[in-house]
């Protein structure tokens, strides 16, 4: 997994709602990401519902106009089409994806997108499932870290965020993740 290198200063003024509370979860896609919580009351489709900047553009979605990039996105499940997996993978490659995705119900389309990006680009965005009681008890604001590991996962609330994440600067890597650089051009077969 690609990891961020070097330490960043931390935001001492971060909202610590639920500070230090750690909940077990189930890993669908491994990774380590942190950011401001963004609770979506309705699922969102990455195909047609989120644009190339990571902003919700589905006019019928309750969070229309909100940017998902670098956030810990919490939603009940994903929303089809199956093309959403390739769109999510491209968002991860481009550095405009959520830092982590927390679901109430497993969603294979979202999971496939995160797994494909991890394998293709070596950039891993965790996708985890929380138990219903923990999911329903999440605060509407604050910061969280999501660690999706081979033998389970955990969601920790009230973590301190690097200043780049806490300030919401676009294009900054989330905790534990480094956005990939440009991919090298393939060799020219005519040479």
Secondary structure, DSSP 8 states (H G I E B T S, - for coil): -----S---B-TT---TTTT-EEEEEEEE-EEEEEEEEEESS---HHHHB-TTSBB--TTSTTTT-B-TTSEEEES-----TTHHHHHHHHHHHT-S-SEEEESS--HHHHHHHHHHHHHHS---EEEEE-HHHHHT--SSSEEEEEEETTEEEEEES---BHHHHTT-TT---TT------------TT-
